[in-house]
Amino acid sequence: MFKYILILLSNTLLFVSASGQTIIKGNFQSFPSTDYRIVFNQTGKNDFQGEILATGKTNANGELSASFQLNAEQPILLFISNQFLRLWAIPDATLIIEETHKKEFLFSGPTAKQNNFLYQSGIMRSMGVSPTVTADSFAPLKQLEHLDNIEQKRWELYKTSFGKNEASKAFSDYCKGEISHFSNFNKNQYILQNIFGQRKIKQEDIPSGYYDFWNKFELLDDNCLSDFYRNAIVDYIGYTATKRLHLFNDYSDREKYSKTEFEILDSLLADSPLTKRK
C-alpha cells in the first residue's frame, strides 16, 4: 500500500512540475548555429532587456526547441541573431514556427491563428512597418493619412481573422493597444520629432485639428500588455499637460510641468493601478 502511495505521489509531483510549460519549436533556415533568447516583460526597470525565459543555440539546420514556465497567456519576444519576433504564447501549449524558402514564417499549434495575425499585420515584426510617411519634409496631413491606413488595414485583417468572441480578452486588448495606440503614439511623436529634432517647425505649421485623434483616446483593461498602449498613455499625458499650460516648445518651468503631468496621471489612472505603476 505504501509503495502505491509513493508511486501516486511521484506521478502527481511530475504533473505539477510540468504544468504551465510552454514549448517553442522552430526551423529557421537563415539562422543555423545561431544564439537565441526568449524574453518577456521589457520595462524601464530592467533597461528594456526583459526577463529571460529561455536561451540556447539553433543546431546546424537552424532548428530550436525551448520550454519555459508561463502563468498566463501573453506576448513574448524571440530574439535570434539581429532579428526578433513578437509572439503570442499560452501555458501548456506548443507553438511551431517554420521559415519558408521565401524567408516568410508559418505557424502551427493552439496559438497559430493569433501569431499568423500578428505576422501578417506587421505587429510581430514592427521594424518592418514605417511609422512615418516621409523623413524628408514636414507633411502632417500625409502622416495622418499614412497611419490611419495602417490602422484600418490592421483592423480589417483582425475582423477577417477572428470571428465573434474567437479571441480571448487578453489578446483582444493587446491588439487594441498595438493597433489603435500604435497610431496615436506615432501621430503624436511625429510632431514632437519635428519640433525638437533637426527640422524645427512653428506652432502655426501644425494643421488645425491635427490632434483630434486624442479626442477618441480611451483606457483599456488594467492588465493590457501592449507596449504601444503604455507609450500612448505617456504621450497623452504630455499632450494634455502642454495644452493645459499653453506650451509649445518652451518648458522654462520644468517643475510646474512635471507637477501637472503627475496630477493628470493620478486622475487619469485612478482606477488603473497596474497601468499607473508601469
ChimeraX commands (.cxc) that place a marker at each C-alpha (Angstrom):
marker #1 position 0.00,0.00,0.00 radius 0.5
marker #1 position 2.81,2.41,0.95 radius 0.5
marker #1 position 4.53,1.61,-2.37 radius 0.5
marker #1 position 1.44,2.56,-4.35 radius 0.5
marker #1 position 1.11,5.84,-2.41 radius 0.5
marker #1 position 4.71,6.72,-3.31 radius 0.5
marker #1 position 4.08,5.99,-7.00 radius 0.5
marker #1 position 0.92,8.11,-6.95 radius 0.5
marker #1 position 2.75,10.94,-5.18 radius 0.5
marker #1 position 5.63,10.80,-7.67 radius 0.5
marker #1 position 3.25,10.96,-10.63 radius 0.5
marker #1 position 1.41,13.89,-9.05 radius 0.5
marker #1 position 4.64,15.83,-8.48 radius 0.5
marker #1 position 5.68,15.15,-12.08 radius 0.5
marker #1 position 2.40,16.57,-13.34 radius 0.5
marker #1 position 2.69,19.68,-11.15 radius 0.5
marker #1 position 6.25,20.39,-12.26 radius 0.5
marker #1 position 5.20,20.15,-15.92 radius 0.5
marker #1 position 2.13,22.36,-15.50 radius 0.5
marker #1 position 2.30,25.65,-17.35 radius 0.5
marker #1 position 5.13,24.61,-19.65 radius 0.5
marker #1 position 5.13,26.46,-22.95 radius 0.5
marker #1 position 7.16,24.98,-25.78 radius 0.5
marker #1 position 8.51,26.89,-28.78 radius 0.5
marker #1 position 9.83,24.84,-31.68 radius 0.5
marker #1 position 11.30,26.47,-34.74 radius 0.5
marker #1 position 13.04,25.75,-38.01 radius 0.5
marker #1 position 14.99,28.83,-39.11 radius 0.5
marker #1 position 16.87,28.11,-42.32 radius 0.5
marker #1 position 18.51,31.54,-42.24 radius 0.5
marker #1 position 19.98,31.07,-38.77 radius 0.5
marker #1 position 21.98,27.84,-38.41 radius 0.5
marker #1 position 24.06,27.54,-35.23 radius 0.5
marker #1 position 22.77,30.91,-34.00 radius 0.5
marker #1 position 22.25,32.11,-30.44 radius 0.5
marker #1 position 18.69,32.92,-29.42 radius 0.5
marker #1 position 16.87,34.11,-26.32 radius 0.5
marker #1 position 13.21,34.36,-25.35 radius 0.5
marker #1 position 12.17,37.19,-23.03 radius 0.5
marker #1 position 9.10,38.99,-21.70 radius 0.5
marker #1 position 8.24,41.98,-19.55 radius 0.5
marker #1 position 10.56,44.58,-21.05 radius 0.5
marker #1 position 10.39,47.67,-18.84 radius 0.5
marker #1 position 12.49,50.64,-17.83 radius 0.5
marker #1 position 13.28,48.84,-14.58 radius 0.5
marker #1 position 15.31,46.24,-16.47 radius 0.5
marker #1 position 16.61,48.70,-19.11 radius 0.5
marker #1 position 14.15,47.10,-21.55 radius 0.5
marker #1 position 16.24,43.93,-21.63 radius 0.5
marker #1 position 13.29,41.90,-20.39 radius 0.5
marker #1 position 13.19,38.85,-18.16 radius 0.5
marker #1 position 14.80,35.76,-19.64 radius 0.5
marker #1 position 12.51,32.79,-20.27 radius 0.5
marker #1 position 14.93,30.64,-22.30 radius 0.5
marker #1 position 18.27,30.85,-24.07 radius 0.5
marker #1 position 20.07,28.50,-26.43 radius 0.5
marker #1 position 21.50,27.97,-29.88 radius 0.5
marker #1 position 19.94,26.59,-33.03 radius 0.5
marker #1 position 21.51,23.45,-34.47 radius 0.5
marker #1 position 23.32,23.24,-37.80 radius 0.5
marker #1 position 19.95,23.12,-39.59 radius 0.5
marker #1 position 18.56,26.17,-37.76 radius 0.5
marker #1 position 16.25,24.16,-35.52 radius 0.5
marker #1 position 15.45,25.12,-31.95 radius 0.5
marker #1 position 13.30,23.79,-29.13 radius 0.5
marker #1 position 12.74,25.72,-25.91 radius 0.5
marker #1 position 10.43,25.22,-22.96 radius 0.5
marker #1 position 9.62,27.57,-20.10 radius 0.5
marker #1 position 7.00,28.34,-17.46 radius 0.5
marker #1 position 4.14,30.73,-18.16 radius 0.5
marker #1 position 1.35,31.60,-15.72 radius 0.5
marker #1 position -0.93,33.26,-18.27 radius 0.5
marker #1 position -1.20,33.97,-21.99 radius 0.5
marker #1 position 0.93,36.88,-23.05 radius 0.5
marker #1 position 3.27,38.31,-25.68 radius 0.5
marker #1 position 6.88,37.13,-25.65 radius 0.5
marker #1 position 9.90,38.10,-27.73 radius 0.5
marker #1 position 12.11,35.66,-29.60 radius 0.5
marker #1 position 15.49,37.22,-30.42 radius 0.5
marker #1 position 17.61,35.33,-32.91 radius 0.5
marker #1 position 20.74,36.96,-34.30 radius 0.5
marker #1 position 19.73,40.56,-35.13 radius 0.5
marker #1 position 16.07,39.64,-35.70 radius 0.5
marker #1 position 13.14,39.39,-33.31 radius 0.5
marker #1 position 9.60,38.06,-33.43 radius 0.5
marker #1 position 6.87,39.28,-31.08 radius 0.5
marker #1 position 4.94,36.07,-30.43 radius 0.5
marker #1 position 1.74,35.23,-28.54 radius 0.5
marker #1 position 2.10,32.29,-26.15 radius 0.5
marker #1 position -0.14,30.43,-23.71 radius 0.5
marker #1 position 0.65,27.97,-20.89 radius 0.5
marker #1 position 0.64,24.23,-21.62 radius 0.5
marker #1 position 0.86,24.71,-25.39 radius 0.5
marker #1 position 3.37,24.23,-28.18 radius 0.5
marker #1 position 3.96,26.80,-30.90 radius 0.5
marker #1 position 5.78,25.66,-34.05 radius 0.5
marker #1 position 7.47,28.22,-36.32 radius 0.5
marker #1 position 8.59,27.28,-39.82 radius 0.5
marker #1 position 10.67,29.57,-42.02 radius 0.5
marker #1 position 9.97,29.04,-45.73 radius 0.5
marker #1 position 12.42,29.36,-48.61 radius 0.5
marker #1 position 10.85,32.79,-49.25 radius 0.5
marker #1 position 12.02,33.94,-45.79 radius 0.5
marker #1 position 8.43,34.01,-44.56 radius 0.5
marker #1 position 7.08,32.37,-41.38 radius 0.5
marker #1 position 4.30,29.83,-40.91 radius 0.5
marker #1 position 2.81,28.96,-37.53 radius 0.5
marker #1 position 1.05,25.90,-36.18 radius 0.5
marker #1 position -0.32,24.92,-32.78 radius 0.5
marker #1 position -3.06,26.28,-30.49 radius 0.5
marker #1 position -1.91,29.90,-31.00 radius 0.5
marker #1 position -1.35,29.64,-34.76 radius 0.5
marker #1 position -4.25,31.99,-35.58 radius 0.5
marker #1 position -3.04,34.69,-33.17 radius 0.5
marker #1 position 0.55,34.51,-34.42 radius 0.5
marker #1 position -0.44,34.42,-38.09 radius 0.5
marker #1 position -2.42,37.61,-37.50 radius 0.5
marker #1 position 0.47,39.30,-35.70 radius 0.5
marker #1 position 2.80,38.32,-38.52 radius 0.5
marker #1 position 0.52,39.30,-41.41 radius 0.5
marker #1 position -0.39,42.65,-39.78 radius 0.5
marker #1 position 3.22,43.62,-39.17 radius 0.5
marker #1 position 2.78,43.73,-35.39 radius 0.5
marker #1 position 5.09,40.76,-34.92 radius 0.5
marker #1 position 7.96,42.47,-36.75 radius 0.5
marker #1 position 7.22,46.12,-36.09 radius 0.5
marker #1 position 10.54,47.31,-37.55 radius 0.5
marker #1 position 9.16,46.40,-40.97 radius 0.5
marker #1 position 6.29,48.90,-40.69 radius 0.5
marker #1 position 7.41,52.50,-41.19 radius 0.5
marker #1 position 5.65,54.81,-38.68 radius 0.5
marker #1 position 6.40,57.90,-40.77 radius 0.5
marker #1 position 5.29,58.67,-44.31 radius 0.5
marker #1 position 8.41,60.71,-45.07 radius 0.5
marker #1 position 11.57,61.87,-43.33 radius 0.5
marker #1 position 12.47,64.42,-45.98 radius 0.5
marker #1 position 9.84,67.04,-45.30 radius 0.5
marker #1 position 7.15,68.02,-42.82 radius 0.5
marker #1 position 3.90,66.55,-44.15 radius 0.5
marker #1 position 1.44,66.28,-41.22 radius 0.5
marker #1 position -1.71,65.60,-43.26 radius 0.5
marker #1 position 0.02,62.83,-45.22 radius 0.5
marker #1 position 1.28,61.45,-41.90 radius 0.5
marker #1 position -2.25,61.25,-40.51 radius 0.5
marker #1 position -3.44,59.50,-43.66 radius 0.5
marker #1 position -0.49,57.08,-43.58 radius 0.5
marker #1 position -1.15,55.96,-40.00 radius 0.5
marker #1 position -4.92,55.83,-40.50 radius 0.5
marker #1 position -4.38,53.48,-43.45 radius 0.5
marker #1 position -2.17,51.19,-41.37 radius 0.5
marker #1 position -4.75,51.13,-38.57 radius 0.5
marker #1 position -7.66,50.48,-40.95 radius 0.5
marker #1 position -5.90,47.60,-42.75 radius 0.5
marker #1 position -4.93,46.00,-39.44 radius 0.5
marker #1 position -8.49,46.16,-38.13 radius 0.5
marker #1 position -9.83,44.70,-41.37 radius 0.5
marker #1 position -7.39,41.81,-41.08 radius 0.5
marker #1 position -8.32,41.34,-37.42 radius 0.5
marker #1 position -12.03,41.11,-38.27 radius 0.5
marker #1 position -11.42,38.54,-41.01 radius 0.5
marker #1 position -9.03,36.55,-38.80 radius 0.5
marker #1 position -11.26,36.32,-35.73 radius 0.5
marker #1 position -14.97,35.75,-35.65 radius 0.5
marker #1 position -17.18,36.90,-32.82 radius 0.5
marker #1 position -15.61,36.06,-29.44 radius 0.5
marker #1 position -12.90,33.89,-31.03 radius 0.5
marker #1 position -10.07,35.88,-29.46 radius 0.5
marker #1 position -9.51,35.96,-25.70 radius 0.5
marker #1 position -9.94,39.25,-23.85 radius 0.5
marker #1 position -6.20,39.37,-23.18 radius 0.5
marker #1 position -5.36,39.05,-26.87 radius 0.5
marker #1 position -8.18,41.39,-27.92 radius 0.5
marker #1 position -6.98,44.14,-25.56 radius 0.5
marker #1 position -3.40,43.57,-26.67 radius 0.5
marker #1 position -4.41,44.07,-30.30 radius 0.5
marker #1 position -6.38,47.22,-29.48 radius 0.5
marker #1 position -3.24,48.63,-27.90 radius 0.5
marker #1 position -0.94,47.57,-30.71 radius 0.5
marker #1 position -3.28,48.79,-33.47 radius 0.5
marker #1 position -5.07,51.95,-32.31 radius 0.5
marker #1 position -2.43,53.16,-29.88 radius 0.5
marker #1 position 0.38,52.48,-32.34 radius 0.5
marker #1 position -1.41,55.07,-34.45 radius 0.5
marker #1 position -1.98,57.52,-31.58 radius 0.5
marker #1 position 1.58,57.31,-30.33 radius 0.5
marker #1 position 3.20,57.80,-33.72 radius 0.5
marker #1 position 0.90,60.66,-34.70 radius 0.5
marker #1 position 1.96,62.47,-31.55 radius 0.5
marker #1 position 5.63,61.56,-31.92 radius 0.5
marker #1 position 5.70,62.87,-35.49 radius 0.5
marker #1 position 5.04,66.41,-34.27 radius 0.5
marker #1 position 7.42,66.13,-31.31 radius 0.5
marker #1 position 10.23,64.86,-33.52 radius 0.5
marker #1 position 9.75,67.79,-35.88 radius 0.5
marker #1 position 9.61,70.31,-33.03 radius 0.5
marker #1 position 12.68,69.08,-31.16 radius 0.5
marker #1 position 14.52,67.27,-33.94 radius 0.5
marker #1 position 16.68,68.70,-36.68 radius 0.5
marker #1 position 13.67,70.10,-38.57 radius 0.5
marker #1 position 12.31,72.96,-36.49 radius 0.5
marker #1 position 8.63,73.86,-37.01 radius 0.5
marker #1 position 6.41,76.59,-35.64 radius 0.5
marker #1 position 3.06,76.12,-33.93 radius 0.5
marker #1 position 1.24,77.59,-36.94 radius 0.5
marker #1 position 2.78,74.86,-39.13 radius 0.5
marker #1 position 0.61,72.25,-37.38 radius 0.5
marker #1 position -2.77,71.97,-39.17 radius 0.5
marker #1 position -5.86,72.88,-37.19 radius 0.5
marker #1 position -7.45,69.71,-35.88 radius 0.5
marker #1 position -4.29,67.61,-36.17 radius 0.5
marker #1 position -4.61,66.47,-32.56 radius 0.5
marker #1 position -8.28,65.47,-32.89 radius 0.5
marker #1 position -7.21,61.82,-32.64 radius 0.5
marker #1 position -6.64,62.32,-28.91 radius 0.5
marker #1 position -10.38,63.06,-28.51 radius 0.5
marker #1 position -11.01,59.34,-29.09 radius 0.5
marker #1 position -8.41,58.21,-26.54 radius 0.5
marker #1 position -9.74,55.55,-24.18 radius 0.5
marker #1 position -8.21,53.47,-21.43 radius 0.5
marker #1 position -8.01,49.72,-21.91 radius 0.5
marker #1 position -8.11,46.94,-19.33 radius 0.5
marker #1 position -5.67,47.45,-16.47 radius 0.5
marker #1 position -3.96,44.17,-17.42 radius 0.5
marker #1 position -3.37,45.19,-21.05 radius 0.5
marker #1 position 0.10,44.03,-22.13 radius 0.5
marker #1 position 0.58,46.31,-25.14 radius 0.5
marker #1 position 3.74,48.42,-25.16 radius 0.5
marker #1 position 2.21,50.92,-27.58 radius 0.5
marker #1 position -0.74,51.36,-25.23 radius 0.5
marker #1 position 1.58,52.37,-22.39 radius 0.5
marker #1 position 3.63,54.61,-24.70 radius 0.5
marker #1 position 0.45,56.31,-25.91 radius 0.5
marker #1 position -0.65,56.98,-22.32 radius 0.5
marker #1 position 2.66,58.75,-21.61 radius 0.5
marker #1 position 2.25,60.87,-24.76 radius 0.5
marker #1 position -1.40,61.62,-23.96 radius 0.5
marker #1 position -0.42,62.87,-20.50 radius 0.5
marker #1 position 2.34,65.02,-22.02 radius 0.5
marker #1 position -0.02,66.42,-24.66 radius 0.5
marker #1 position -2.67,67.22,-22.04 radius 0.5
marker #1 position -0.10,68.94,-19.81 radius 0.5
marker #1 position 1.26,71.14,-22.60 radius 0.5
marker #1 position -2.27,72.05,-23.66 radius 0.5
marker #1 position -3.28,72.91,-20.09 radius 0.5
marker #1 position -0.19,75.10,-19.60 radius 0.5
marker #1 position -0.39,76.63,-23.10 radius 0.5
marker #1 position 3.11,75.42,-24.01 radius 0.5
marker #1 position 4.65,74.55,-27.34 radius 0.5
marker #1 position 8.44,74.13,-27.32 radius 0.5
marker #1 position 9.43,76.15,-24.25 radius 0.5
marker #1 position 9.38,74.37,-20.88 radius 0.5
marker #1 position 11.01,77.04,-18.73 radius 0.5
marker #1 position 9.34,75.85,-15.51 radius 0.5
marker #1 position 10.07,72.12,-15.61 radius 0.5
marker #1 position 8.91,71.65,-12.02 radius 0.5
marker #1 position 5.47,73.07,-12.80 radius 0.5
marker #1 position 5.24,70.98,-15.95 radius 0.5
marker #1 position 6.18,67.76,-14.12 radius 0.5
marker #1 position 3.71,68.53,-11.32 radius 0.5
marker #1 position 0.97,68.99,-13.91 radius 0.5
marker #1 position 1.86,65.70,-15.56 radius 0.5
marker #1 position 1.62,63.82,-12.26 radius 0.5
marker #1 position -1.72,65.44,-11.47 radius 0.5
marker #1 position -3.06,64.24,-14.83 radius 0.5
marker #1 position -1.53,60.80,-14.27 radius 0.5
marker #1 position -3.16,60.43,-10.85 radius 0.5
marker #1 position -6.55,61.50,-12.20 radius 0.5
marker #1 position -6.45,59.52,-15.45 radius 0.5
marker #1 position -5.26,56.25,-13.91 radius 0.5
marker #1 position -7.04,56.44,-10.56 radius 0.5
marker #1 position -8.83,53.15,-11.31 radius 0.5
marker #1 position -5.90,51.54,-13.16 radius 0.5
marker #1 position -3.22,50.84,-10.51 radius 0.5
marker #1 position -1.25,48.33,-12.60 radius 0.5
marker #1 position -1.05,50.65,-15.60 radius 0.5
marker #1 position -0.15,53.56,-13.33 radius 0.5
marker #1 position 2.70,51.60,-11.75 radius 0.5
marker #1 position 4.09,50.62,-15.14 radius 0.5
marker link #1:1,2 radius 0.2
marker link #1:2,3 radius 0.2
marker link #1:3,4 radius 0.2
marker link #1:4,5 radius 0.2
marker link #1:5,6 radius 0.2
marker link #1:6,7 radius 0.2
marker link #1:7,8 radius 0.2
marker link #1:8,9 radius 0.2
marker link #1:9,10 radius 0.2
marker link #1:10,11 radius 0.2
marker link #1:11,12 radius 0.2
marker link #1:12,13 radius 0.2
marker link #1:13,14 radius 0.2
marker link #1:14,15 radius 0.2
marker link #1:15,16 radius 0.2
marker link #1:16,17 radius 0.2
marker link #1:17,18 radius 0.2
marker link #1:18,19 radius 0.2
marker link #1:19,20 radius 0.2
marker link #1:20,21 radius 0.2
marker link #1:21,22 radius 0.2
marker link #1:22,23 radius 0.2
marker link #1:23,24 radius 0.2
marker link #1:24,25 radius 0.2
marker link #1:25,26 radius 0.2
marker link #1:26,27 radius 0.2
marker link #1:27,28 radius 0.2
marker link #1:28,29 radius 0.2
marker link #1:29,30 radius 0.2
marker link #1:30,31 radius 0.2
marker link #1:31,32 radius 0.2
marker link #1:32,33 radius 0.2
marker link #1:33,34 radius 0.2
marker link #1:34,35 radius 0.2
marker link #1:35,36 radius 0.2
marker link #1:36,37 radius 0.2
marker link #1:37,38 radius 0.2
marker link #1:38,39 radius 0.2
marker link #1:39,40 radius 0.2
marker link #1:40,41 radius 0.2
marker link #1:41,42 radius 0.2
marker link #1:42,43 radius 0.2
marker link #1:43,44 radius 0.2
marker link #1:44,45 radius 0.2
marker link #1:45,46 radius 0.2
marker link #1:46,47 radius 0.2
marker link #1:47,48 radius 0.2
marker link #1:48,49 radius 0.2
marker link #1:49,50 radius 0.2
marker link #1:50,51 radius 0.2
marker link #1:51,52 radius 0.2
marker link #1:52,53 radius 0.2
marker link #1:53,54 radius 0.2
marker link #1:54,55 radius 0.2
marker link #1:55,56 radius 0.2
marker link #1:56,57 radius 0.2
marker link #1:57,58 radius 0.2
marker link #1:58,59 radius 0.2
marker link #1:59,60 radius 0.2
marker link #1:60,61 radius 0.2
marker link #1:61,62 radius 0.2
marker link #1:62,63 radius 0.2
marker link #1:63,64 radius 0.2
marker link #1:64,65 radius 0.2
marker link #1:65,66 radius 0.2
marker link #1:66,67 radius 0.2
marker link #1:67,68 radius 0.2
marker link #1:68,69 radius 0.2
marker link #1:69,70 radius 0.2
marker link #1:70,71 radius 0.2
marker link #1:71,72 radius 0.2
marker link #1:72,73 radius 0.2
marker link #1:73,74 radius 0.2
marker link #1:74,75 radius 0.2
marker link #1:75,76 radius 0.2
marker link #1:76,77 radius 0.2
marker link #1:77,78 radius 0.2
marker link #1:78,79 radius 0.2
marker link #1:79,80 radius 0.2
marker link #1:80,81 radius 0.2
marker link #1:81,82 radius 0.2
marker link #1:82,83 radius 0.2
marker link #1:83,84 radius 0.2
marker link #1:84,85 radius 0.2
marker link #1:85,86 radius 0.2
marker link #1:86,87 radius 0.2
marker link #1:87,88 radius 0.2
marker link #1:88,89 radius 0.2
marker link #1:89,90 radius 0.2
marker link #1:90,91 radius 0.2
marker link #1:91,92 radius 0.2
marker link #1:92,93 radius 0.2
marker link #1:93,94 radius 0.2
marker link #1:94,95 radius 0.2
marker link #1:95,96 radius 0.2
marker link #1:96,97 radius 0.2
marker link #1:97,98 radius 0.2
marker link #1:98,99 radius 0.2
marker link #1:99,100 radius 0.2
marker link #1:100,101 radius 0.2
marker link #1:101,102 radius 0.2
marker link #1:102,103 radius 0.2
marker link #1:103,104 radius 0.2
marker link #1:104,105 radius 0.2
marker link #1:105,106 radius 0.2
marker link #1:106,107 radius 0.2
marker link #1:107,108 radius 0.2
marker link #1:108,109 radius 0.2
marker link #1:109,110 radius 0.2
marker link #1:110,111 radius 0.2
marker link #1:111,112 radius 0.2
marker link #1:112,113 radius 0.2
marker link #1:113,114 radius 0.2
marker link #1:114,115 radius 0.2
marker link #1:115,116 radius 0.2
marker link #1:116,117 radius 0.2
marker link #1:117,118 radius 0.2
marker link #1:118,119 radius 0.2
marker link #1:119,120 radius 0.2
marker link #1:120,121 radius 0.2
marker link #1:121,122 radius 0.2
marker link #1:122,123 radius 0.2
marker link #1:123,124 radius 0.2
marker link #1:124,125 radius 0.2
marker link #1:125,126 radius 0.2
marker link #1:126,127 radius 0.2
marker link #1:127,128 radius 0.2
marker link #1:128,129 radius 0.2
marker link #1:129,130 radius 0.2
marker link #1:130,131 radius 0.2
marker link #1:131,132 radius 0.2
marker link #1:132,133 radius 0.2
marker link #1:133,134 radius 0.2
marker link #1:134,135 radius 0.2
marker link #1:135,136 radius 0.2
marker link #1:136,137 radius 0.2
marker link #1:137,138 radius 0.2
marker link #1:138,139 radius 0.2
marker link #1:139,140 radius 0.2
marker link #1:140,141 radius 0.2
marker link #1:141,142 radius 0.2
marker link #1:142,143 radius 0.2
marker link #1:143,144 radius 0.2
marker link #1:144,145 radius 0.2
marker link #1:145,146 radius 0.2
marker link #1:146,147 radius 0.2
marker link #1:147,148 radius 0.2
marker link #1:148,149 radius 0.2
marker link #1:149,150 radius 0.2
marker link #1:150,151 radius 0.2
marker link #1:151,152 radius 0.2
marker link #1:152,153 radius 0.2
marker link #1:153,154 radius 0.2
marker link #1:154,155 radius 0.2
marker link #1:155,156 radius 0.2
marker link #1:156,157 radius 0.2
marker link #1:157,158 radius 0.2
marker link #1:158,159 radius 0.2
marker link #1:159,160 radius 0.2
marker link #1:160,161 radius 0.2
marker link #1:161,162 radius 0.2
marker link #1:162,163 radius 0.2
marker link #1:163,164 radius 0.2
marker link #1:164,165 radius 0.2
marker link #1:165,166 radius 0.2
marker link #1:166,167 radius 0.2
marker link #1:167,168 radius 0.2
marker link #1:168,169 radius 0.2
marker link #1:169,170 radius 0.2
marker link #1:170,171 radius 0.2
marker link #1:171,172 radius 0.2
marker link #1:172,173 radius 0.2
marker link #1:173,174 radius 0.2
marker link #1:174,175 radius 0.2
marker link #1:175,176 radius 0.2
marker link #1:176,177 radius 0.2
marker link #1:177,178 radius 0.2
marker link #1:178,179 radius 0.2
marker link #1:179,180 radius 0.2
marker link #1:180,181 radius 0.2
marker link #1:181,182 radius 0.2
marker link #1:182,183 radius 0.2
marker link #1:183,184 radius 0.2
marker link #1:184,185 radius 0.2
marker link #1:185,186 radius 0.2
marker link #1:186,187 radius 0.2
marker link #1:187,188 radius 0.2
marker link #1:188,189 radius 0.2
marker link #1:189,190 radius 0.2
marker link #1:190,191 radius 0.2
marker link #1:191,192 radius 0.2
marker link #1:192,193 radius 0.2
marker link #1:193,194 radius 0.2
marker link #1:194,195 radius 0.2
marker link #1:195,196 radius 0.2
marker link #1:196,197 radius 0.2
marker link #1:197,198 radius 0.2
marker link #1:198,199 radius 0.2
marker link #1:199,200 radius 0.2
marker link #1:200,201 radius 0.2
marker link #1:201,202 radius 0.2
marker link #1:202,203 radius 0.2
marker link #1:203,204 radius 0.2
marker link #1:204,205 radius 0.2
marker link #1:205,206 radius 0.2
marker link #1:206,207 radius 0.2
marker link #1:207,208 radius 0.2
marker link #1:208,209 radius 0.2
marker link #1:209,210 radius 0.2
marker link #1:210,211 radius 0.2
marker link #1:211,212 radius 0.2
marker link #1:212,213 radius 0.2
marker link #1:213,214 radius 0.2
marker link #1:214,215 radius 0.2
marker link #1:215,216 radius 0.2
marker link #1:216,217 radius 0.2
marker link #1:217,218 radius 0.2
marker link #1:218,219 radius 0.2
marker link #1:219,220 radius 0.2
marker link #1:220,221 radius 0.2
marker link #1:221,222 radius 0.2
marker link #1:222,223 radius 0.2
marker link #1:223,224 radius 0.2
marker link #1:224,225 radius 0.2
marker link #1:225,226 radius 0.2
marker link #1:226,227 radius 0.2
marker link #1:227,228 radius 0.2
marker link #1:228,229 radius 0.2
marker link #1:229,230 radius 0.2
marker link #1:230,231 radius 0.2
marker link #1:231,232 radius 0.2
marker link #1:232,233 radius 0.2
marker link #1:233,234 radius 0.2
marker link #1:234,235 radius 0.2
marker link #1:235,236 radius 0.2
marker link #1:236,237 radius 0.2
marker link #1:237,238 radius 0.2
marker link #1:238,239 radius 0.2
marker link #1:239,240 radius 0.2
marker link #1:240,241 radius 0.2
marker link #1:241,242 radius 0.2
marker link #1:242,243 radius 0.2
marker link #1:243,244 radius 0.2
marker link #1:244,245 radius 0.2
marker link #1:245,246 radius 0.2
marker link #1:246,247 radius 0.2
marker link #1:247,248 radius 0.2
marker link #1:248,249 radius 0.2
marker link #1:249,250 radius 0.2
marker link #1:250,251 radius 0.2
marker link #1:251,252 radius 0.2
marker link #1:252,253 radius 0.2
marker link #1:253,254 radius 0.2
marker link #1:254,255 radius 0.2
marker link #1:255,256 radius 0.2
marker link #1:256,257 radius 0.2
marker link #1:257,258 radius 0.2
marker link #1:258,259 radius 0.2
marker link #1:259,260 radius 0.2
marker link #1:260,261 radius 0.2
marker link #1:261,262 radius 0.2
marker link #1:262,263 radius 0.2
marker link #1:263,264 radius 0.2
marker link #1:264,265 radius 0.2
marker link #1:265,266 radius 0.2
marker link #1:266,267 radius 0.2
marker link #1:267,268 radius 0.2
marker link #1:268,269 radius 0.2
marker link #1:269,270 radius 0.2
marker link #1:270,271 radius 0.2
marker link #1:271,272 radius 0.2
marker link #1:272,273 radius 0.2
marker link #1:273,274 radius 0.2
marker link #1:274,275 radius 0.2
marker link #1:275,276 radius 0.2
marker link #1:276,277 radius 0.2
marker link #1:277,278 radius 0.2
view
